Amino acid sequence: MKATKVLFWTLALLVIGLYISGHGYIVEGMQETYFRGWKNSNIDDIEFRHLRTISAAENPSPWIFKPIWNADFSAEDADWHEEYMSTAFLVLQADTVRFERYWRDFDEHTVSNSFSACKSIVAMVVGLAVQEGLVDVEEEIGEYIPRLAGAKGKGLTVEEVLQMRTHIPFGEDYDNPFGFMAKAYYRDNMQSLLEQYEVPDEHGSEWCYQGGNTMLLGELVANLGRGTLSEWVEWGLWQPMGAQNDAFWGLDAHDELGGIERCFAMYYATARDFARFGKLLNNSGDWNGTQLLDSNFVADMLQPIAAQSEACGASHYGYQIWLGETEDGLAFSCMEGLRGQFIVSVPALDLVVVRTGFDKDKNKTDDLPSCSYRMIDMARALLNQA
C-alpha cells in the first residue's frame, strides 16, 4: 500500500510539474499516443483535434471506376502492406481508378491524417496567392510577415522558405517530447512558438527539412487577410476539384476562438480525395480545362532546388514536395507524410498513387523516402496485369 501511494504521488507531482513548467501538452499527447499503443502521433487521431472543415463540392466529381479484373499484389508486396499496416492503396490513371484496396476497417469514406503530405497543399495555397497578385516568391518574407520585416528578415525570401532553405534551427525531432515538433503538434498558441526564432545571418545554401518552415508559410497566408488556410483550400482547390467528402484541418485551438491550422500536418481526407492533388500536379495545375493553379508556379514547384539556385545543390526537393526519377527516367513528385502517407504523381504515365497506413519503411533512396519508388513499382506491376 505504501509503495502504491508513493507511486501515485510521484506521478501526480510529475504531472503537476509538467503543467507548471509549460509542458502540460506532454500529458495530453500521451493520451493520444502511449495510452493507445503508439510511440507518437498516428493517422487515426482526428478525435483529439480541434477541427476546421473544408467542405466537399456541391457538385462532386467521382472518379471513373474500372478496376483491373483480378489484379493483385505480389506475395512480397502483400507482405509489405501487412508489415507496415497499410490502410489504403489506390492507383489512378487519368480519371480512372484501376486498383483500390483497404485494410483495417478503412474504406473509401475513411479520412486519414496526411501528416507532412499537406506541406505540399500549403505550397499550392501560396501558388493561389501568387496568381491573385498577393505574393511574389522572390520578395523577402518580411514583406508578408511584419515581425520579420527589414533587418530582422536578413533578406530571407519566400522561395527560400518554400524550399526549406531558411537555416532557422527549428528542429525536426519527432521523438523528443520537449522539442519543437512535439510542441507544434500538441501545444496550443502555435504562433508564440514560431516567434521564438530569428532568421540567421546566413541562409539559402543548405536544404534542411523542417515543419517550422511550413508554419512560416501558414503565417504568411493568414497575414494576407483573405481568409484562413482552410478557406483558401476550400474555394481555390477542394471544391473546384470536385471533392466528394469533407476534409478537416487540425487547429491549435477551437475554431470559434481563432485557432490556426497546424499546417505542417493534420489535413484529414479520404484516399480518393487525396488523389485529386496528384491529378492537379500531373496536369500542371489544370483541372478539366480550368486552370486552378498557374502552370508557371506548378513548374517552379516541381523544379529541383539545384535547377533554380546555384547556392544549393539539393535535387530531390522543390516547393514543399519531394522530387525523383524512376530507373527508366520518368520524373515524379511525392507528397509524403510521417507514417507513410503518399500521393505520388507520374505525369508521363498520367498516374497517381495514394497510400495511407500506420507505418512505413524508413529507408532513403537518393535522398527520397524509399517507399516513393516502391509505390510506383507496385502501381506499374498492377497496371501490367490489365
For each residue, the residues with C-beta under 8 A, 3 or more apart:
1: 4 5
2: 5 6
3: 6 7
4: 1 7 8
5: 1 2 8 9
6: 2 3 9 10
7: 3 4 10 11
8: 4 5 11 12
9: 5 6 12 13
10: 6 7 13 14
11: 7 8 14 15
12: 8 9 15 16
13: 9 10 16 17
14: 10 11 17 18
15: 11 12 18 19 27
16: 12 13 19 20
17: 13 14 20 21
18: 14 15 21 23 24 26 27
19: 15 16 22 23 24 27
20: 16 17
21: 17 18
22: 19
23: 18 19 26 177 178
24: 18 19 27 28
25: 28 29 182 183 186 187 188
26: 18 23 29 30 177 178 182 186
27: 15 18 19 24 30 31
28: 24 25 31 32 186
29: 25 26 32 33 41 177 182 185 186
30: 26 27 33 34 35
31: 27 28 35 36 48
32: 28 29 35 36 38 41 45 48 186
33: 29 30 36 38 39 40 41 42
34: 30 37 38 39
35: 30 31 32
36: 31 32 33 42
37: 34
38: 32 33 34 41 42
39: 33 34 175
40: 33 174 175
41: 29 32 33 38 45 113 115 185 265 338
42: 33 36 38 45 113 339 358
43: 87 112 113 115 339 341 356 357 358
44: 47 112 113 358
45: 32 41 42 48 49 113
46: 49 51 111 113 248 250 268
47: 44
48: 31 32 45
49: 45 46 248 250 251 266 268
50: 250 251 252 253 254 255 259
51: 46 248 249 250 251 255 268
52: 228 230 248 249 251 255 259 261
53: 230 246 247 248
54: 230 233 234 238 243 246 247 248 249
55: 234 238 239 246
56: 60 238 239 243 244 245 246 247
57: 60 61 238 239 240 241 242 243 244
58: 239
59: 242
60: 56 57 242 243 244
61: 57 241 242 244 288
62: 65 242 244
63: 92 95 96 97 272 275
64: 95 96 97
65: 62 96 97
66: 96 97 98
67: 71 97 98 99 100
68: 71 98 99 382 383 385 386
69:
70: 385
71: 67 68 98 99 382 385 386
72: 78 382 385
73: 77 78 81 378 381 382
74: 77 78 381
75: 78 79
76: 79 80
77: 73 74 80 81 378 381
78: 72 73 74 75 81 82
79: 75 76 82 83
80: 76 77 83 84 361 374
81: 73 77 78 84 86 89 103 357
82: 78 79 85 86
83: 79 80 359
84: 80 81 340 357 358 359 360 361
85: 82 103 104 357 358 359
86: 81 82 89 103 340 355 356 357 358
87: 43 102 103 104 106 110 112 356 357 358
88: 100 101 102 103 106 110 112 271 354 355 356 357
89: 81 86 99 100 101 271 353 354 355 378
90: 97 99 100 271 272 275 352 353 354 355
91: 97 98 99 100 351 352 353 379 382 383
92: 63 95 96 97 98 275 278 279 351 352 353 354
93: 96 98 349 350 351 352 383
94: 350
95: 63 64 92 279
96: 63 64 65 66 92 93
97: 63 64 65 66 67 90 91 92 100 272
98: 66 67 68 71 91 92 93 382 383 386
99: 67 68 71 89 90 91 379 382 383
100: 67 88 89 90 91 97 108 271
101: 88 89
102: 87 88 106 107 108 110 271
103: 81 85 86 87 88 106
104: 85 87 358
105: 110
106: 87 88 102 103 110 112 356
107: 102 110
108: 100 102 270 271 272
109: 245 270
110: 87 88 102 105 106 107 270
111: 46 245 247 248 268 269 270
112: 43 44 87 88 106 268 269 270 271 341 356
113: 41 42 43 44 45 46 250 265 266 267 268 337 339 341
114: 117 118 121 265 266 267 268 269 274 335 337 341
115: 41 43 118 265 266 337 338 339 341
116: 119 211 264 265 336 337 338 341
117: 114 120 121 267 274 335 336 337 341 342 343
118: 114 115 121 122 249 263 264 265 266 267 335 337
119: 116 122 123 211 214 263 264 320 321 335
120: 117 123 124 277 319 320 321 335 343
121: 114 117 118 124 125 233 237 267 277 335
122: 118 119 125 126 214 217 218 221 229 263 320
123: 119 120 126 127 162 217 301 319 320 321
124: 120 121 127 128 233 237 277 280 293 301
125: 121 122 128 129 217 221 229 232 233 236 237
126: 122 123 129 130 135 137 158 162 217 220 221 319
127: 123 124 130 131 285 293 294 297 298 301
128: 124 125 131 132 232 236 237 293
129: 125 126 132 134 135 221 224 226 232
130: 126 127 133 134 135 136 137 294 297
131: 127 128 293 294 297
132: 128 129 135 226
133: 130
134: 129 130 224 226
135: 126 129 130 132 139 144 158 220 224
136: 130 139 143 158
137: 126 130 157 158 159 162 300
138: 157 158 159
139: 135 136 143 144 157 158
140: 143 148 153 155 156 157 158
141: 144 145 148 153 156 157 158 160 161 199 216 220
142: 145 146 148 149 150 152 153 156
143: 136 139 140 149
144: 135 139 141 158 220 223 224
145: 141 142 148 149 153 216 219 220 223
146: 142 149 223
147: 152 195
148: 140 141 142 145 152 153 156 199
149: 142 143 145 146 152 153
150: 142 153
151: 154
152: 142 147 148 149 198 199
153: 140 141 142 145 148 149 150 156 199
154: 151 199 200 201 203
155: 140 203
156: 140 141 142 148 153 160 161 166 199 203 204
157: 137 138 139 140 141 160 161 204
158: 126 135 136 137 138 139 140 141 144 161 162 217 220
159: 137 138 162 163 308 319
160: 141 156 157 163 165 166 203 204
161: 141 156 157 158 164 165 166 213 216 217 220
162: 123 126 137 158 159 213 217 301 319 320
163: 159 160 207 305 308 309 312 314 317 318 319
164: 161 207 208 209 210 213 317 320
165: 160 161 203 204 205 206 207 208 305 309 311 312
166: 156 160 161 199 203 208 210 212 213 216
167: 199 200 202 203 204 205 206 208
168: 197 198 199 200 203 210 212 213
169: 197 200
170: 180 181 197 210 211 212 213
171: 176 179 180 181 210 212
172: 180 181 208 209 210 211
173: 176 179 180 181
174: 40 179 181 182 338
175: 39 40
176: 171 173 179 181 182
177: 23 26 29 182
178: 23 26 182 183
179: 171 173 174 176 182 183
180: 170 171 172 173 183 184 193 211 212
181: 170 171 172 173 174 176 184 185 211
182: 25 26 29 174 176 177 178 179 185 186 187
183: 25 178 179 180 186 187 193
184: 180 181 187 190 193 211 212 215 262 264
185: 29 41 181 182 262 265
186: 25 26 28 29 32 182 183
187: 25 182 183 184 190 193 252
188: 25 252 253
189: 192 193 252 253
190: 184 187 193 194 215 252 260 262
191: 194 195 219 260
192: 189 195 196
193: 180 183 184 187 189 190 196
194: 190 191 197 212 215 216 219
195: 147 191 192
196: 192 193
197: 168 169 170 194 212
198: 152 168
199: 141 148 152 153 154 156 166 167 168 203
200: 154 167 168 169 203
201: 154
202: 167 205
203: 154 155 156 160 165 166 167 168 199 200
204: 156 157 160 165 167 309 311 312
205: 165 167 202 311 312
206: 165 167 312
207: 163 164 165 305 312 314 317
208: 164 165 166 167 172
209: 164 172 317
210: 164 166 168 170 171 172 213
211: 116 119 170 172 180 181 184 214 215 264 265
212: 166 168 170 171 180 184 194 197 215 216 264
213: 161 162 164 166 168 170 210 216 217
214: 119 122 211 217 218 263 264 320
215: 184 190 194 211 212 218 219 263 264
216: 141 145 161 166 194 212 213 219 220
217: 122 123 125 126 158 161 162 213 214 220 221 263 320
218: 122 214 215 221 222 229 260 261 263
219: 145 191 194 215 216 222 223
220: 126 135 141 144 145 158 161 216 217 223 224
221: 122 125 126 129 217 218 224 229 232
222: 218 219 228 229 260
223: 144 145 146 219 220
224: 129 134 135 144 220 221
225:
226: 129 132 134 232
227: 231 232 235
228: 52 222 231 232 260 261
229: 122 125 218 221 222 232 233 249 260 261 263
230: 52 53 54 233 234 249 261
231: 227 228 234 235
232: 125 128 129 221 226 227 228 229 235 236 237
233: 54 121 124 125 229 230 236 237 238 247 249
234: 54 55 230 231 237 238 239
235: 227 231 232 239 240
236: 125 128 232 233 240 292
237: 121 124 125 128 232 233 234 240 241 276 277 280 292 293
238: 54 55 56 57 233 234 241 243 247 273 276
239: 55 56 57 58 234 235 242 243
240: 57 235 236 237 287 290 292
241: 57 61 237 238 276 277 279 280 287 292
242: 57 59 60 61 62 239 276
243: 54 56 57 60 238 239 246 247 269 273 276
244: 56 57 60 61 62 270 272 273
245: 56 109 111 269 270 272 273
246: 53 54 55 56 243
247: 53 54 56 111 233 238 243 267 268 269 273
248: 46 49 51 52 53 54 111 267 268 269
249: 51 52 54 118 229 230 233 261 262 263 266 267 268
250: 46 49 50 51 113 261 262 265 266 267 268
251: 49 50 51 52 254 255 259 260 261 262
252: 50 187 188 189 190 259 260 262
253: 50 188 189 257 258 259 260
254: 50 251 257 259
255: 50 51 52 251 258 259
256:
257: 253 254
258: 253 255
259: 50 52 251 252 253 254 255
260: 190 191 218 222 228 229 251 252 253 263
261: 52 218 228 229 230 249 250 251 266
262: 184 185 190 249 250 251 252 265 266
263: 118 119 122 214 215 217 218 229 249 260
264: 116 118 119 184 211 212 214 215
265: 41 113 114 115 116 118 185 211 250 262 337 338
266: 49 113 114 115 118 249 250 261 262
267: 113 114 117 118 121 247 248 249 250
268: 46 49 51 111 112 113 114 247 248 249 250
269: 111 112 114 243 245 247 248 273 274
270: 108 109 110 111 112 244 245 273 274
271: 88 89 90 100 102 108 112 274 275 354 356
272: 63 90 97 108 244 245 275 354
273: 238 243 244 245 247 269 270 276
274: 114 117 269 270 271 277 278 341 343 354 356
275: 63 90 92 271 272 278 279 343 352 354
276: 237 238 241 242 243 273 279 280
277: 120 121 124 237 241 274 280 281 335 343
278: 92 274 275 281 282 335 343 344 345 352 353 354
279: 92 95 241 275 276 282 283 287 345 352
280: 124 237 241 276 277 283 285 286 287 292 293
281: 277 278 284 285 298 301 302 333 345 347
282: 278 279 345 346 347 350 351 352
283: 279 280 286 287 347
284: 281 293 295 298 299
285: 127 280 281 291 292 293 294 295 297 298
286: 280 283 289 290 291 292 295
287: 240 241 279 280 283 290 291 292
288: 61
289: 286
290: 240 286 287
291: 285 286 287 294 295
292: 236 237 240 241 280 285 286 287
293: 124 127 128 131 237 280 284 285 297 298
294: 127 130 131 285 291 297 298
295: 284 285 286 291 298 299
296: 299 300
297: 127 130 131 285 293 294 300 301
298: 127 281 284 285 293 294 295 301 302
299: 284 295 296 302 303
300: 137 296 297 303 308 318 319
301: 123 124 127 162 281 297 298 318 319 320 321
302: 281 298 299 318 319 321 323 331 333
303: 299 300 307 308 318
304: 307 308 314 315 316 317 318 323
305: 163 165 207 308 309 312 313 314 315 317 318
306: 309 312 313 314 315
307: 303 304 315
308: 159 163 300 303 304 305
309: 163 165 204 305 306 312
310:
311: 165 204 205
312: 163 165 204 205 206 207 305 306 309
313: 305 306
314: 163 207 304 305 306 317 367
315: 304 305 306 307 323 367
316: 304 322 323 324 366 367 368
317: 163 164 207 209 304 305 314 321 322 323
318: 163 300 301 302 303 304 305 321 323 333
319: 120 123 126 159 162 163 300 301 302
320: 119 120 122 123 162 164 214 217 301
321: 119 120 123 301 302 317 318 333 334 335
322: 316 317 333 334 335 336 368 369 372
323: 302 304 315 316 317 318 331 332 333 334 368
324: 316 331 332 333 334 366 368 372 373
325: 329 330 331 332
326: 329 330 332 346 373 376
327:
328:
329: 325 326
330: 325 326 346 348 349
331: 302 323 324 325 346 347 348
332: 323 324 325 326 344 345 346 347 372 376
333: 281 302 318 321 322 323 324 344 345
334: 321 322 323 324 342 343 344 345 368 369 372 375
335: 114 117 118 119 120 121 277 278 321 322 341 342 343 344
336: 116 117 322 340 341 342 369 371 372
337: 113 114 115 116 117 118 265 340 341 342
338: 41 115 116 174 265 341
339: 42 43 113 115 357 358 359 360
340: 84 86 336 337 355 356 357 358 359 360 361 371
341: 43 112 113 114 115 116 117 274 335 336 337 338 355 356 357
342: 117 334 335 336 337 353 354 355 356 369 371 372 375
343: 117 120 274 275 277 278 334 335 352 353 354
344: 278 332 333 334 335 351 352 353 354 372 375 376 379
345: 278 279 281 282 332 333 334 351 352
346: 282 326 330 331 332 349 350 351 352 353 376
347: 281 282 283 331 332 350
348: 330 331
349: 93 330 346 380
350: 93 94 282 346 347
351: 91 92 93 282 344 345 346 376 379 380 383
352: 90 91 92 93 275 278 279 282 343 344 345 346
353: 89 90 91 92 278 342 343 344 346 375 376 378 379
354: 88 89 90 92 271 272 274 275 278 342 343 344
355: 86 88 89 90 340 341 342 371 375
356: 43 86 87 88 106 112 271 274 340 341 342
357: 43 81 84 85 86 87 88 339 340 341 360
358: 42 43 44 84 85 86 87 104 339 340
359: 83 84 85 339 340
360: 84 339 340 357 369 371
361: 80 84 340 369 370 371 374
362: 369
363: 369 370
364: 367 368 369 370
365: 368 369 370 373
366: 316 324
367: 314 315 316 364
368: 316 322 323 324 334 364 365 372 373
369: 322 334 336 342 360 361 362 363 364 365 372
370: 361 363 364 365 373 374
371: 336 340 342 355 360 361 374 375
372: 322 324 332 334 336 342 344 368 369 375 376
373: 324 326 365 368 370 376 377
374: 80 361 370 371 377 378
375: 334 342 344 353 355 371 372 378 379
376: 326 332 344 346 351 353 372 373 379 380
377: 373 374 380 381
378: 73 77 89 353 374 375 381 382
379: 91 99 344 351 353 375 376 382 383
380: 349 351 376 377 383 384
381: 73 74 77 377 378 384 385
382: 68 71 72 73 91 98 99 378 379 385
383: 68 91 93 98 99 351 379 380 386
384: 380 381
385: 68 70 71 72 381 382
386: 68 71 98 383
